[in-house]
Structures are given as C-alpha cells and as structure tokens.
Amino acid sequence: MGKKLFIGSLAWATDSAGLQTAFERFGDIEEATVISDRETGRSRGFGFVTFTEEGPTQQAISEMDGT
C-alpha cells in the first residue's frame, strides 16, 4: 500500500487545510491537496492526502471510507 490516498466526494467548500485537518489524526501528513478547476478556481470535489509513512493509510481508509 502506498502513502498517497485519493479522497473523493469532498464538499465544495473543503480546502487543502480542511482536508489536512480531517486526516492528521491518523498520522503525519506530507501534503494535502484539493484539486481545483484551472479556469474557475473552484474545487473539483476531490483531492489527495500523502502521509509521511505507509502505516496510517489503512487506518484512514478503514475509518473514513464512505463518510
């Protein structure tokens, strides 16, 4: 398993800081990014969280999947 997770179905108001806050309880985060539309700057409703280690990824998947 890798250290980078795809996070889908985000609320439109979620930004990168909010994404990091939601996942930092699972472990140290290297990067949390919400992908935005190049032209409008609006969130595209998904992002990525990269942990510094592989360990937290499975716990994050187990607890956050479907929420």
HELIX and SHEET records of a PDB file:
HELIX    1   1 SER A   16  PHE A   23  1                                   8    
HELIX    2   2 GLU A   24  PHE A   26  5                                   3    
HELIX    3   3 GLY A   55  MET A   64  1                                  10    
SHEET    1   A 3 LYS A   4  ILE A   7  0                                        
SHEET    2   A 3 SER A  43  PHE A  51 -1                                        
SHEET    3   A 3 ILE A  29  SER A  36 -1                                        
END                                                                             
